[in-house]
Amino acid sequence: MKIKALYFTLIVLLLASCGGAKKITNIEEASAKQVIASHKAASPDFKTLAGRMKLMYETEDEMQRITVSLRMEKDKHIWVKASILGITIAKVLITPTRVSYYETIGNTYFEGDFALLGEWLGTPINFQQTQNLLLGQSIFTLNPSDYKNEIFQNKFKLLPKQQPQNFIHSLFLNPDNLKIASETLSQPNDDRVLSIRYGVYQNLEGQYFPKDITINTSEKGKMTKIEINYRKIDLNVNVGFPFKIPQGYEEIHLN
């Protein structure tokens, strides 16, 4: 046990050189308040981001592998362009209040709330949760007074002190960078499960960004799997968010 405690202490002492995360000096006795504060401090600080990624989207009925260009203006815009063999097949523009989307294969478009994102992902999601998911931050607000912390399999494990009815949430954080290792939400009454797992993180300008993300969802037996692999990320570059729905496209209406 003493060796284990020393191991965790040495790892987290390295956080002092990471710039963002707050230092935790006593790993075995770290409170939920300390861990949550360090996780929030590890959130990347940038104005804009431009990235490229490979994305695999799989359901029981289809599987697609596409190249994705990602642009973000933190807390304001998320812009996505999906391509196959260099040909644009879809664009998405997300703001805190609106989702706009069009795809060129079926000549359809959508403009409205976040219901479309929820349908793609298999679970309801909003702008802040989408942004956090892409950055390796918790998709749920973490109130320190509501959570407890323990060490499990070399990671911080956060659990609500009391799980709300039909809402089972668990969260694992890496001790070396205080970023999300995995996050799971289960809603048994709705037969719904969301699991997000992160692979290694990349250090850019002293801040940690995900390199690999795997999202698995299940709702009433319907499975969705999304794998994201970041190939390149540039911070604080000039970006635009061009988006115009072509004429003649048919609007999508969700039930």
DANOR-V185299 format. One record per residue. N is the residue number from 1. RES is the residue in three letters. SS is DSSP state (H for helix, E for strand, - for the rest). OMEGA is omega in whole degrees, -180 to 180 (NA if undefined). D_FIRST is the distance of its C-alpha to the first C-alpha in whole Angstrom. Layout:
n=N res=RES ss=SS omega=OMEGA d_first=D_FIRST
n=N res=RES ss=SS omega=OMEGA d_first=D_FIRST
This chain:
n=1 res=MET ss=- omega=180 d_first=0
n=2 res=LYS ss=H omega=178 d_first=4
n=3 res=ILE ss=H omega=179 d_first=5
n=4 res=LYS ss=H omega=-180 d_first=5
n=5 res=ALA ss=H omega=179 d_first=6
n=6 res=LEU ss=H omega=179 d_first=9
n=7 res=TYR ss=H omega=-180 d_first=10
n=8 res=PHE ss=H omega=-180 d_first=11
n=9 res=THR ss=H omega=-180 d_first=12
n=10 res=LEU ss=H omega=-180 d_first=14
n=11 res=ILE ss=H omega=-172 d_first=16
n=12 res=VAL ss=H omega=174 d_first=17
n=13 res=LEU ss=H omega=178 d_first=18
n=14 res=LEU ss=H omega=-179 d_first=21
n=15 res=LEU ss=H omega=-180 d_first=22
n=16 res=ALA ss=H omega=-179 d_first=24
n=17 res=SER ss=H omega=-175 d_first=26
n=18 res=CYS ss=- omega=173 d_first=27
n=19 res=GLY ss=- omega=-173 d_first=30
n=20 res=GLY ss=- omega=-171 d_first=29
n=21 res=ALA ss=- omega=177 d_first=26
n=22 res=LYS ss=- omega=-176 d_first=24
n=23 res=LYS ss=- omega=173 d_first=22
n=24 res=ILE ss=- omega=-172 d_first=18
n=25 res=THR ss=- omega=-180 d_first=16
n=26 res=ASN ss=- omega=-171 d_first=13
n=27 res=ILE ss=- omega=-175 d_first=12
n=28 res=GLU ss=- omega=-178 d_first=10
n=29 res=GLU ss=- omega=-179 d_first=13
n=30 res=ALA ss=- omega=179 d_first=15
n=31 res=SER ss=- omega=174 d_first=18
n=32 res=ALA ss=H omega=179 d_first=21
n=33 res=LYS ss=H omega=180 d_first=23
n=34 res=GLN ss=H omega=-177 d_first=21
n=35 res=VAL ss=H omega=-179 d_first=20
n=36 res=ILE ss=H omega=178 d_first=24
n=37 res=ALA ss=H omega=179 d_first=26
n=38 res=SER ss=H omega=177 d_first=24
n=39 res=HIS ss=H omega=178 d_first=25
n=40 res=LYS ss=H omega=179 d_first=28
n=41 res=ALA ss=H omega=180 d_first=29
n=42 res=ALA ss=- omega=178 d_first=28
n=43 res=SER ss=- omega=-177 d_first=31
n=44 res=PRO ss=- omega=179 d_first=33
n=45 res=ASP ss=- omega=180 d_first=36
n=46 res=PHE ss=- omega=176 d_first=39
n=47 res=LYS ss=- omega=180 d_first=43
n=48 res=THR ss=E omega=180 d_first=44
n=49 res=LEU ss=E omega=173 d_first=42
n=50 res=ALA ss=E omega=-177 d_first=44
n=51 res=GLY ss=E omega=172 d_first=42
n=52 res=ARG ss=E omega=-178 d_first=43
n=53 res=MET ss=E omega=169 d_first=41
n=54 res=LYS ss=E omega=-176 d_first=41
n=55 res=LEU ss=E omega=174 d_first=41
n=56 res=MET ss=E omega=-180 d_first=41
n=57 res=TYR ss=E omega=-175 d_first=42
n=58 res=GLU ss=E omega=170 d_first=43
n=59 res=THR ss=E omega=178 d_first=44
n=60 res=GLU ss=- omega=-174 d_first=45
n=61 res=ASP ss=- omega=-175 d_first=49
n=62 res=GLU ss=- omega=175 d_first=48
n=63 res=MET ss=E omega=-179 d_first=46
n=64 res=GLN ss=E omega=171 d_first=47
n=65 res=ARG ss=E omega=-175 d_first=45
n=66 res=ILE ss=E omega=173 d_first=46
n=67 res=THR ss=E omega=-175 d_first=46
n=68 res=VAL ss=E omega=169 d_first=45
n=69 res=SER ss=E omega=-177 d_first=46
n=70 res=LEU ss=E omega=173 d_first=44
n=71 res=ARG ss=E omega=-180 d_first=45
n=72 res=MET ss=E omega=162 d_first=44
n=73 res=GLU ss=E omega=-166 d_first=45
n=74 res=LYS ss=- omega=178 d_first=42
n=75 res=ASP ss=- omega=-177 d_first=42
n=76 res=LYS ss=- omega=-175 d_first=46
n=77 res=HIS ss=E omega=166 d_first=47
n=78 res=ILE ss=E omega=-176 d_first=45
n=79 res=TRP ss=E omega=-177 d_first=47
n=80 res=VAL ss=E omega=172 d_first=47
n=81 res=LYS ss=E omega=180 d_first=49
n=82 res=ALA ss=E omega=-177 d_first=49
n=83 res=SER ss=E omega=170 d_first=51
n=84 res=ILE ss=E omega=-178 d_first=52
n=85 res=LEU ss=- omega=177 d_first=53
n=86 res=GLY ss=- omega=-179 d_first=54
n=87 res=ILE ss=E omega=180 d_first=56
n=88 res=THR ss=E omega=178 d_first=55
n=89 res=ILE ss=E omega=-180 d_first=54
n=90 res=ALA ss=E omega=172 d_first=53
n=91 res=LYS ss=E omega=178 d_first=52
n=92 res=VAL ss=E omega=173 d_first=50
n=93 res=LEU ss=E omega=-177 d_first=50
n=94 res=ILE ss=E omega=173 d_first=47
n=95 res=THR ss=- omega=179 d_first=48
n=96 res=PRO ss=- omega=-176 d_first=46
n=97 res=THR ss=- omega=-169 d_first=49
n=98 res=ARG ss=- omega=172 d_first=51
n=99 res=VAL ss=E omega=175 d_first=50
n=100 res=SER ss=E omega=-173 d_first=53
n=101 res=TYR ss=E omega=167 d_first=53
n=102 res=TYR ss=E omega=178 d_first=55
n=103 res=GLU ss=E omega=-168 d_first=55
n=104 res=THR ss=- omega=-178 d_first=58
n=105 res=ILE ss=- omega=179 d_first=58
n=106 res=GLY ss=- omega=-180 d_first=59
n=107 res=ASN ss=- omega=179 d_first=61
n=108 res=THR ss=E omega=178 d_first=59
n=109 res=TYR ss=E omega=178 d_first=57
n=110 res=PHE ss=E omega=171 d_first=55
n=111 res=GLU ss=E omega=-179 d_first=55
n=112 res=GLY ss=E omega=-175 d_first=54
n=113 res=ASP ss=- omega=-172 d_first=50
n=114 res=PHE ss=- omega=180 d_first=47
n=115 res=ALA ss=H omega=-178 d_first=48
n=116 res=LEU ss=H omega=178 d_first=48
n=117 res=LEU ss=H omega=179 d_first=45
n=118 res=GLY ss=H omega=179 d_first=44
n=119 res=GLU ss=H omega=178 d_first=46
n=120 res=TRP ss=H omega=-174 d_first=45
n=121 res=LEU ss=H omega=-178 d_first=41
n=122 res=GLY ss=- omega=178 d_first=41
n=123 res=THR ss=- omega=-180 d_first=40
n=124 res=PRO ss=- omega=-179 d_first=41
n=125 res=ILE ss=- omega=179 d_first=40
n=126 res=ASN ss=- omega=-175 d_first=42
n=127 res=PHE ss=H omega=-177 d_first=42
n=128 res=GLN ss=H omega=178 d_first=39
n=129 res=GLN ss=H omega=177 d_first=37
n=130 res=THR ss=H omega=179 d_first=38
n=131 res=GLN ss=H omega=-180 d_first=38
n=132 res=ASN ss=H omega=179 d_first=34
n=133 res=LEU ss=H omega=-179 d_first=34
n=134 res=LEU ss=H omega=-176 d_first=35
n=135 res=LEU ss=H omega=179 d_first=33
n=136 res=GLY ss=- omega=177 d_first=30
n=137 res=GLN ss=- omega=-179 d_first=30
n=138 res=SER ss=- omega=179 d_first=29
n=139 res=ILE ss=- omega=178 d_first=32
n=140 res=PHE ss=- omega=176 d_first=32
n=141 res=THR ss=- omega=-177 d_first=32
n=142 res=LEU ss=- omega=176 d_first=29
n=143 res=ASN ss=- omega=-175 d_first=29
n=144 res=PRO ss=H omega=-178 d_first=26
n=145 res=SER ss=H omega=-177 d_first=28
n=146 res=ASP ss=H omega=-173 d_first=28
n=147 res=TYR ss=E omega=172 d_first=24
n=148 res=LYS ss=E omega=-176 d_first=21
n=149 res=ASN ss=E omega=172 d_first=17
n=150 res=GLU ss=E omega=176 d_first=14
n=151 res=ILE ss=E omega=-180 d_first=12
n=152 res=PHE ss=E omega=179 d_first=13
n=153 res=GLN ss=- omega=176 d_first=13
n=154 res=ASN ss=- omega=178 d_first=12
n=155 res=LYS ss=E omega=170 d_first=15
n=156 res=PHE ss=E omega=177 d_first=16
n=157 res=LYS ss=E omega=178 d_first=18
n=158 res=LEU ss=E omega=177 d_first=20
n=159 res=LEU ss=E omega=173 d_first=22
n=160 res=PRO ss=E omega=176 d_first=26
n=161 res=LYS ss=- omega=176 d_first=25
n=162 res=GLN ss=- omega=-179 d_first=28
n=163 res=GLN ss=- omega=176 d_first=29
n=164 res=PRO ss=- omega=179 d_first=33
n=165 res=GLN ss=- omega=179 d_first=36
n=166 res=ASN ss=- omega=-179 d_first=36
n=167 res=PHE ss=- omega=-178 d_first=33
n=168 res=ILE ss=E omega=-173 d_first=30
n=169 res=HIS ss=E omega=173 d_first=28
n=170 res=SER ss=E omega=-171 d_first=24
n=171 res=LEU ss=E omega=176 d_first=23
n=172 res=PHE ss=E omega=-180 d_first=20
n=173 res=LEU ss=E omega=176 d_first=20
n=174 res=ASN ss=E omega=-180 d_first=19
n=175 res=PRO ss=- omega=-176 d_first=17
n=176 res=ASP ss=- omega=-179 d_first=19
n=177 res=ASN ss=- omega=179 d_first=22
n=178 res=LEU ss=- omega=175 d_first=22
n=179 res=LYS ss=- omega=-177 d_first=24
n=180 res=ILE ss=E omega=169 d_first=25
n=181 res=ALA ss=E omega=176 d_first=23
n=182 res=SER ss=E omega=179 d_first=25
n=183 res=GLU ss=E omega=-176 d_first=26
n=184 res=THR ss=E omega=173 d_first=28
n=185 res=LEU ss=E omega=177 d_first=31
n=186 res=SER ss=E omega=176 d_first=32
n=187 res=GLN ss=E omega=-172 d_first=35
n=188 res=PRO ss=H omega=-177 d_first=36
n=189 res=ASN ss=H omega=179 d_first=40
n=190 res=ASP ss=H omega=-178 d_first=41
n=191 res=ASP ss=- omega=-174 d_first=39
n=192 res=ARG ss=E omega=178 d_first=38
n=193 res=VAL ss=E omega=174 d_first=34
n=194 res=LEU ss=E omega=179 d_first=33
n=195 res=SER ss=E omega=178 d_first=30
n=196 res=ILE ss=E omega=-180 d_first=30
n=197 res=ARG ss=E omega=-180 d_first=28
n=198 res=TYR ss=E omega=174 d_first=27
n=199 res=GLY ss=- omega=-179 d_first=27
n=200 res=VAL ss=- omega=174 d_first=27
n=201 res=TYR ss=E omega=177 d_first=28
n=202 res=GLN ss=E omega=-178 d_first=30
n=203 res=ASN ss=E omega=179 d_first=30
n=204 res=LEU ss=E omega=179 d_first=34
n=205 res=GLU ss=- omega=177 d_first=35
n=206 res=GLY ss=- omega=180 d_first=32
n=207 res=GLN ss=E omega=-175 d_first=31
n=208 res=TYR ss=E omega=177 d_first=29
n=209 res=PHE ss=E omega=179 d_first=31
n=210 res=PRO ss=E omega=171 d_first=31
n=211 res=LYS ss=- omega=-180 d_first=32
n=212 res=ASP ss=E omega=178 d_first=32
n=213 res=ILE ss=E omega=175 d_first=32
n=214 res=THR ss=E omega=-179 d_first=32
n=215 res=ILE ss=E omega=175 d_first=34
n=216 res=ASN ss=E omega=177 d_first=34
n=217 res=THR ss=E omega=176 d_first=36
n=218 res=SER ss=E omega=177 d_first=38
n=219 res=GLU ss=E omega=-180 d_first=41
n=220 res=LYS ss=- omega=177 d_first=43
n=221 res=GLY ss=- omega=179 d_first=42
n=222 res=LYS ss=E omega=-174 d_first=43
n=223 res=MET ss=E omega=173 d_first=40
n=224 res=THR ss=E omega=177 d_first=40
n=225 res=LYS ss=E omega=178 d_first=38
n=226 res=ILE ss=E omega=176 d_first=38
n=227 res=GLU ss=E omega=-179 d_first=36
n=228 res=ILE ss=E omega=176 d_first=37
n=229 res=ASN ss=E omega=177 d_first=36
n=230 res=TYR ss=E omega=177 d_first=37
n=231 res=ARG ss=E omega=-178 d_first=39
n=232 res=LYS ss=E omega=174 d_first=40
n=233 res=ILE ss=E omega=174 d_first=40
n=234 res=ASP ss=E omega=-177 d_first=42
n=235 res=LEU ss=E omega=172 d_first=41
n=236 res=ASN ss=- omega=176 d_first=44
n=237 res=VAL ss=- omega=178 d_first=47
n=238 res=ASN ss=- omega=-180 d_first=50
n=239 res=VAL ss=- omega=173 d_first=50
n=240 res=GLY ss=- omega=-178 d_first=53
n=241 res=PHE ss=- omega=-177 d_first=52
n=242 res=PRO ss=- omega=-180 d_first=55
n=243 res=PHE ss=- omega=176 d_first=56
n=244 res=LYS ss=- omega=-179 d_first=59
n=245 res=ILE ss=- omega=-179 d_first=60
n=246 res=PRO ss=- omega=178 d_first=63
n=247 res=GLN ss=- omega=177 d_first=66
n=248 res=GLY ss=- omega=180 d_first=67
n=249 res=TYR ss=- omega=-178 d_first=63
n=250 res=GLU ss=E omega=-178 d_first=63
n=251 res=GLU ss=E omega=176 d_first=60
n=252 res=ILE ss=- omega=175 d_first=58
n=253 res=HIS ss=- omega=-179 d_first=58
n=254 res=LEU ss=- omega=178 d_first=54
n=255 res=ASN ss=- omega=NA d_first=55
